């Protein structure tokens, strides 16, 4: 199943991670501000997380295969329809809403289904699966730039739409191992109201509350470099081609980081929580110092360093989320975490764009982005306390 998950992440998330390439063109073609253009990609990515609980319902009711097939079909519709719009406002529906929902239905299963296939090598498999989005960034950034130079961004969207359609067809071959069926008596006892109460009971878990609070803070600044890096590089005198190289190297370094840390985590030599906190603090600090880098070589070093550390953060995110709750609550916990994180995740890039439009530089924007990332890491120091005092944590 891992190769199929890779295809999904490479194509579906690759488009979102390469949004910075399209970001510049949207500003030009629709004659809008950086803040407004940033909302398009930010809402799409935010909705891919906000609708996590909905994806959880679809998965639990219809299975992973149906969720992923529907998601790929929605992404196809989103990109195809977006290629015909003549207004930025239309993109908020065709791309932000439809593509965001489709991404959620595709990606949520890949973050939780690995537990059914792997046990001993779970962290390694997660590293391989999550590297798909990094490979997508590596491939999609230069590919997007080349296609845009050749056929324009609209035809590029149409080409990617076809790729998403094929992804939907490939998802037919997803076959989950665990398929436990409820008995008739269990079904009768599981009324919608009772299920809702049982699901909301997860928010009584102090460990999950602390975990969600920390990650939600981190997500405010997480996506900002992905959206604004090329724009920042152009302001520093970097050419568009060099900008696409930065995104490509960014993708390569995150892929290597995720594969490397997947193996390191599997060895069990270091405390997972401390590793996760350290990755947040390092990423936040790196973003804080980003405005002081004004050369292509310096930015290249930044994306390599940031990408490697980002690999640790991404690999541990689903692992830690699933390990802090009971196994049967993993999909639900991931859905709730995605939902809460989507709020700050969506706000981050547009606020950074607004600060740029108001102040004329990214200095304050990147400083503001780094603070909640570091704050989120500090909040997680409360996890051991929550585990000691919570009565609903996983034994």
C-alpha positions as CSV (number, residue, x, y, z in Angstrom):
1,X,0.0,0.0,0.0
2,X,2.9,2.4,0.6
3,X,3.7,2.9,-3.1
4,X,0.0,3.9,-3.7
5,X,0.1,6.3,-0.7
6,X,3.2,7.8,-2.2
7,X,1.4,8.5,-5.5
8,X,-1.4,10.3,-3.7
9,X,0.9,12.5,-1.6
10,X,3.3,13.3,-4.5
11,X,0.5,14.5,-6.7
12,X,-2.2,15.8,-4.4
13,X,0.0,17.5,-1.8
14,X,2.6,18.3,-4.4
15,X,0.3,20.8,-6.0
16,X,-0.4,22.6,-2.7
17,X,3.3,22.7,-1.7
18,X,4.2,24.2,-5.1
19,X,1.5,26.8,-4.6
20,X,4.2,29.5,-4.3
21,X,5.0,29.1,-8.0
22,X,1.3,29.9,-8.9
23,X,1.1,32.5,-6.1
24,X,3.2,35.0,-8.1
25,X,1.0,34.5,-11.2
26,X,-2.2,35.0,-9.4
27,X,-1.0,38.3,-8.1
28,X,-0.1,39.4,-11.6
29,X,-3.1,38.0,-13.6
30,X,-5.8,38.9,-11.1
31,X,-4.1,42.2,-10.1
32,X,-4.5,41.5,-6.4
33,X,-2.4,41.8,-3.2
34,X,-0.1,39.2,-1.7
35,X,-2.5,38.9,1.2
36,X,-5.5,38.1,-1.0
37,X,-3.6,35.7,-3.2
38,X,-2.2,33.9,-0.1
39,X,-5.8,33.2,1.0
40,X,-6.4,30.9,-2.0
41,X,-3.7,28.4,-1.1
42,X,-4.0,28.9,2.7
43,X,-7.8,28.2,2.7
44,X,-7.2,25.1,0.5
45,X,-4.6,23.7,2.9
46,X,-6.6,24.8,5.9
47,X,-9.8,23.1,4.7
48,X,-7.8,19.9,4.0
49,X,-7.3,19.9,7.8
50,X,-10.6,21.5,9.0
51,X,-12.6,18.8,7.3
52,X,-10.6,16.1,9.0
53,X,-13.6,15.1,11.2
54,X,-15.7,14.8,8.1
55,X,-13.1,12.5,6.5
56,X,-13.0,10.5,9.7
57,X,-16.8,9.9,9.4
58,X,-16.4,8.9,5.7
59,X,-13.6,6.5,6.6
60,X,-15.4,4.9,9.5
61,X,-18.7,4.5,7.5
62,X,-17.4,3.7,3.9
63,X,-13.8,2.8,4.3
64,X,-10.4,4.2,3.3
65,X,-10.8,3.3,-0.4
66,X,-14.0,5.2,-0.9
67,X,-12.6,8.2,0.9
68,X,-9.4,8.3,-1.2
69,X,-11.3,7.7,-4.5
70,X,-13.8,10.5,-3.8
71,X,-10.9,12.8,-2.8
72,X,-9.0,12.3,-6.0
73,X,-12.2,12.9,-8.0
74,X,-12.8,16.2,-6.2
75,X,-9.2,17.3,-6.8
76,X,-9.7,16.6,-10.5
77,X,-12.9,18.7,-10.6
78,X,-11.2,21.5,-8.6
79,X,-8.1,21.9,-10.9
80,X,-10.1,21.6,-14.1
81,X,-12.7,24.2,-13.1
82,X,-10.0,26.5,-11.7
83,X,-8.3,26.6,-15.0
84,X,-11.3,28.4,-16.5
85,X,-11.9,31.1,-13.9
86,X,-11.5,34.8,-14.6
87,X,-11.6,36.1,-11.1
88,X,-9.6,35.4,-7.9
89,X,-13.0,35.2,-6.0
90,X,-14.0,32.2,-8.1
91,X,-10.7,30.4,-7.1
92,X,-11.9,30.5,-3.5
93,X,-14.6,28.1,-4.5
94,X,-13.1,26.0,-7.3
95,X,-9.6,25.6,-5.7
96,X,-9.7,26.6,-2.1
97,X,-12.9,24.8,-1.2
98,X,-13.2,21.8,-3.6
99,X,-9.4,21.0,-3.7
100,X,-9.1,21.5,0.1
101,X,-11.9,19.0,0.7
102,X,-10.6,16.5,-1.9
103,X,-7.1,16.7,-0.3
104,X,-8.5,15.9,3.1
105,X,-10.4,12.8,1.8
106,X,-7.2,11.6,0.1
107,X,-4.6,12.4,2.8
108,X,-6.4,11.5,6.1
109,X,-6.4,7.7,5.3
110,X,-2.7,7.8,4.5
111,X,-1.9,9.2,8.0
112,X,-3.9,6.5,9.9
113,X,-4.1,3.4,7.7
114,X,-0.4,2.6,8.2
115,X,-1.1,1.1,11.6
116,X,-3.1,-1.7,10.0
117,X,-0.1,-2.8,7.8
118,X,2.9,-2.1,9.9
119,X,3.9,-2.6,13.6
120,X,7.7,-3.1,14.0
121,X,8.5,-0.7,11.1
122,X,5.6,1.7,11.6
123,X,7.8,4.8,12.0
124,X,9.8,3.9,8.9
125,X,6.6,3.4,6.9
126,X,5.3,6.7,8.1
127,X,8.6,8.3,7.0
128,X,8.3,6.8,3.6
129,X,4.6,7.8,3.2
130,X,5.1,11.4,4.5
131,X,8.1,11.8,2.2
132,X,5.6,11.6,-0.7
133,X,4.5,15.2,-0.2
134,X,8.2,16.2,-0.1
135,X,8.9,14.3,-3.3
136,X,5.8,16.1,-4.7
137,X,7.4,19.4,-3.8
138,X,10.7,18.3,-5.4
139,X,8.9,17.3,-8.6
140,X,6.0,19.7,-8.8
141,X,8.0,23.0,-8.3
142,X,10.3,22.7,-11.3
143,X,7.7,20.9,-13.3
144,X,5.1,23.6,-12.6
145,X,7.6,26.3,-13.6
146,X,8.5,24.5,-16.8
147,X,4.9,23.9,-17.7
148,X,3.9,27.5,-16.9
149,X,6.7,28.8,-19.1
150,X,5.6,26.5,-21.9
151,X,1.8,26.3,-21.8
152,X,0.7,28.8,-19.0
153,X,-0.7,28.2,-15.6
154,X,-4.2,27.3,-16.8
155,X,-3.1,24.4,-19.0
156,X,-0.8,23.4,-16.2
157,X,-3.8,23.0,-13.9
158,X,-5.5,20.9,-16.6
159,X,-2.6,18.6,-16.8
160,X,-2.5,18.2,-13.1
161,X,-6.3,17.6,-13.1
162,X,-5.8,14.5,-15.3
163,X,-3.1,13.3,-12.9
164,X,-5.5,13.6,-10.0
165,X,-8.1,11.6,-12.0
166,X,-5.6,8.8,-12.4
167,X,-4.9,9.0,-8.7
168,X,-8.5,8.4,-8.0
169,X,-8.5,5.3,-10.1
170,X,-5.3,4.0,-8.5
171,X,-7.0,4.4,-5.1
172,X,-9.4,1.6,-6.0
173,X,-6.6,-0.8,-5.2
174,X,-6.4,0.3,-1.5
175,X,-7.3,-2.7,0.6
176,X,-7.4,-2.1,4.4
177,X,-6.5,-5.2,6.5
178,X,-8.7,-4.4,9.5
179,X,-12.4,-4.5,8.6
180,X,-14.1,-5.3,11.8
181,X,-17.9,-5.5,11.4
182,X,-20.3,-4.6,14.2
183,X,-22.9,-7.1,15.4
184,X,-26.6,-6.2,15.2
185,X,-26.8,-5.4,18.9
186,X,-23.7,-3.2,18.7
187,X,-25.3,-1.3,15.8
188,X,-28.5,-0.7,17.7
189,X,-26.6,0.6,20.7
190,X,-24.5,2.9,18.5
191,X,-27.1,5.7,17.9
192,X,-25.8,8.9,16.2
193,X,-26.3,10.8,19.4
194,X,-24.4,8.2,21.5
195,X,-21.6,8.1,19.0
196,X,-21.3,11.9,19.0
197,X,-21.1,11.9,22.8
198,X,-18.5,9.2,22.7
199,X,-16.4,11.1,20.1
200,X,-16.6,14.4,22.0
201,X,-15.5,12.6,25.1
202,X,-12.0,12.7,23.6
203,X,-11.8,16.3,24.6
204,X,-11.9,15.3,28.3
205,X,-8.5,13.7,27.7
206,X,-6.0,16.3,29.2
207,X,-3.1,14.8,27.2
208,X,-5.0,15.3,23.9
209,X,-6.0,18.8,24.9
210,X,-2.4,19.8,25.6
211,X,-1.2,18.1,22.4
212,X,-3.8,19.8,20.3
213,X,-3.1,23.2,21.8
214,X,0.7,22.9,21.1
215,X,0.3,21.7,17.5
216,X,-2.4,24.3,16.8
217,X,0.0,27.0,17.8
218,X,2.8,25.5,15.7
219,X,0.6,25.4,12.6
220,X,0.2,29.2,12.5
221,X,3.8,29.6,11.2
222,X,4.3,26.2,9.5
223,X,2.9,26.9,6.0
224,X,4.2,30.5,5.7
225,X,7.6,29.6,4.2
226,X,6.0,27.3,1.7
227,X,3.7,30.1,0.4
228,X,6.0,33.2,0.7
229,X,9.5,31.8,0.1
230,X,9.6,32.5,-3.6
231,X,8.1,36.0,-3.2
232,X,10.7,36.7,-0.5
233,X,13.4,35.4,-2.7
234,X,12.3,37.6,-5.6
235,X,12.4,40.6,-3.4
236,X,16.0,39.7,-2.5
237,X,17.0,39.7,-6.2
238,X,16.6,36.0,-6.9
239,X,15.4,35.0,-10.3
240,X,12.1,33.0,-10.8
241,X,14.1,30.0,-12.0
242,X,16.3,30.1,-8.9
243,X,13.1,30.4,-6.9
244,X,11.8,27.2,-8.3
245,X,15.1,25.5,-7.6
246,X,14.7,26.6,-3.9
247,X,11.3,24.9,-3.7
248,X,12.8,21.8,-5.5
249,X,15.7,21.6,-3.0
250,X,13.2,22.2,-0.2
251,X,11.2,19.2,-1.3
252,X,14.3,17.1,-1.6
253,X,15.6,18.0,1.9
254,X,12.2,17.3,3.5
255,X,12.0,14.0,1.8
256,X,15.5,13.0,3.0
257,X,14.6,14.3,6.5
258,X,11.4,12.3,6.7
259,X,13.1,9.1,5.5
260,X,16.1,9.6,7.9
261,X,14.1,10.4,11.0
262,X,11.6,7.6,10.2
263,X,14.5,5.2,10.7
264,X,15.9,7.1,13.7
265,X,12.5,7.0,15.4
266,X,12.2,3.3,14.7
267,X,15.5,2.6,16.5
268,X,13.9,4.1,19.6
269,X,17.2,5.7,20.9
270,X,15.7,9.1,21.6
271,X,12.6,10.4,23.4
272,X,10.0,11.1,20.8
273,X,8.3,14.0,22.5
274,X,11.7,15.7,23.1
275,X,12.6,15.2,19.5
276,X,9.4,16.7,18.3
277,X,9.8,19.7,20.6
278,X,13.3,20.3,19.4
279,X,12.3,20.2,15.8
280,X,9.7,22.9,16.5
281,X,12.1,25.1,18.3
282,X,14.7,24.8,15.5
283,X,12.2,25.4,12.7
284,X,10.8,28.5,14.6
285,X,14.3,29.9,15.2
286,X,15.3,29.3,11.5
287,X,12.2,31.2,10.3
288,X,13.0,34.0,12.7
289,X,16.4,34.6,11.1
290,X,15.1,34.1,7.5
291,X,14.8,37.9,6.9
292,X,18.6,38.3,7.4
293,X,19.3,36.0,4.4
294,X,19.6,37.9,1.2
295,X,21.6,35.6,-1.1
296,X,20.7,32.5,-3.2
297,X,23.4,30.5,-1.4
298,X,22.1,31.5,2.0
299,X,18.5,30.7,1.1
300,X,19.7,27.3,-0.3
301,X,21.3,26.6,3.0
302,X,18.1,27.6,4.8
303,X,15.8,25.3,2.8
304,X,18.2,22.3,3.2
305,X,18.4,22.9,7.0
306,X,14.7,23.7,7.5
307,X,13.7,20.8,5.3
308,X,15.7,18.2,7.2
309,X,14.4,19.3,10.6
310,X,10.8,19.5,9.2
311,X,11.2,15.8,8.4
312,X,11.4,15.0,12.1
313,X,8.3,17.1,12.8
314,X,6.2,15.5,10.1
315,X,7.1,11.9,10.8
316,X,6.4,12.3,14.5
317,X,3.1,14.2,14.2
318,X,0.9,11.2,13.3
319,X,2.9,8.8,15.4
320,X,2.6,10.9,18.5
321,X,-1.1,11.7,17.9
322,X,-1.9,8.0,17.6
323,X,0.2,7.0,20.6
324,X,-1.3,9.5,22.9
325,X,-4.8,8.1,22.5
326,X,-6.3,4.7,22.4
327,X,-5.8,2.8,19.2
328,X,-9.5,2.9,18.3
329,X,-9.5,6.7,18.6
330,X,-6.6,7.3,16.2
331,X,-8.7,8.4,13.2
332,X,-10.9,10.5,15.4
333,X,-8.0,12.1,17.2
334,X,-6.3,12.9,13.8
335,X,-9.5,14.4,12.6
336,X,-10.0,16.6,15.6
337,X,-6.3,17.7,15.6
338,X,-6.6,18.6,11.9
339,X,-9.8,20.6,12.5
340,X,-8.3,22.7,15.3
341,X,-5.0,23.2,13.6
342,X,-6.7,24.3,10.4
343,X,-7.7,27.6,11.9
344,X,-4.2,28.8,12.7
345,X,-2.8,27.1,9.6
346,X,-5.3,29.0,7.4
347,X,-4.6,32.4,9.0
348,X,-0.8,32.3,8.9
349,X,0.1,32.9,5.3
350,X,-2.6,35.6,4.7
351,X,-1.5,37.5,7.8
352,X,2.1,37.3,6.6
353,X,0.9,38.7,3.3
354,X,-1.0,41.5,5.0
355,X,2.1,42.4,7.1
356,X,4.1,42.5,3.9
357,X,1.6,44.7,2.1
358,X,1.4,47.0,5.1
359,X,5.1,47.3,5.9
360,X,6.8,46.6,2.5
361,X,9.0,43.7,3.7
362,X,8.8,40.2,5.2
363,X,10.9,41.0,8.2
364,X,8.0,41.4,10.7
365,X,6.0,38.6,9.0
366,X,8.7,36.0,9.5
367,X,9.4,37.1,13.0
368,X,5.6,36.8,13.8
369,X,5.5,33.4,12.2
370,X,8.3,32.0,14.4
371,X,6.9,32.9,17.8
372,X,3.8,30.5,17.9
373,X,6.0,27.7,16.5
374,X,8.4,28.0,19.5
375,X,5.5,28.6,21.9
376,X,3.8,25.4,20.7
377,X,7.0,23.4,21.6
378,X,7.0,24.9,25.1
379,X,3.3,24.0,25.7
380,X,4.2,20.4,25.1
381,X,6.3,20.4,28.2
382,X,2.9,19.9,29.9
383,X,2.4,16.5,28.3
384,X,4.0,14.5,31.2
385,X,1.9,16.4,33.8
386,X,-1.2,15.7,31.7
387,X,-0.4,12.0,31.5
388,X,0.1,11.7,35.3
389,X,-3.2,13.5,36.1
390,X,-5.5,12.5,33.3
391,X,-8.0,9.6,34.0
392,X,-8.7,9.1,30.3
393,X,-5.2,8.8,28.8
394,X,-4.1,5.6,27.1
395,X,-2.8,3.1,29.6
